[in-house]
Amino acid sequence: MIDSREFRDALGRFPTGVTIVSAFHEGRAVGMTVNSFASVSLNPPLVLWSIECETERYAMFRHAQTYAINVLAADQAGLAHACALQPDLRNCHAVWTGEQAPLIDGAVAHFVCRQSAVHRGGDHDIIVGEVIDLDTPRDVPALVFYTSTYCEPG
């Protein structure tokens, strides 16, 4: 049997990008820090991310038909930390625009997605989204998460 803490620590040796998945839920902008973001397909353009099924934010995001994946810049570690603790983007001091989903200012890329499929994977749901719009507003280094620490690539 694999020890869950040991498994998590080993996974932490793999550097990942840091995103905030954002959506509108009950009239407010909500976000969640996520590092499970990955590309799936170029044609059609598909991406995925995962969410723990037992988290309080599950209902906010599992049924969101449209959402944004905001790839954070290296100077946005504070925002990543704030959104990891609580979902309300206003309380995280995030600034955003967007009508379909909140697009976080200062991000290096935005992917607006329409939910395409959901698959159960252990204690998480894997959410696949079809990218319906994107932009890359900043040409700066992205934020990286490595051994439980936010850092800049390089």
Secondary structure by P-SEA (a helix, b strand, c coil): cccaaaaaaaaacbbbbbbbbbbbcccbbbbbbbcccccccccccccccccccccccccccccccbbbbbbccccaaaaaaaaaccccccccccccccccccccccccbbbbbccccccccccbbbbbbcccccccccccbbbbbccccccccc
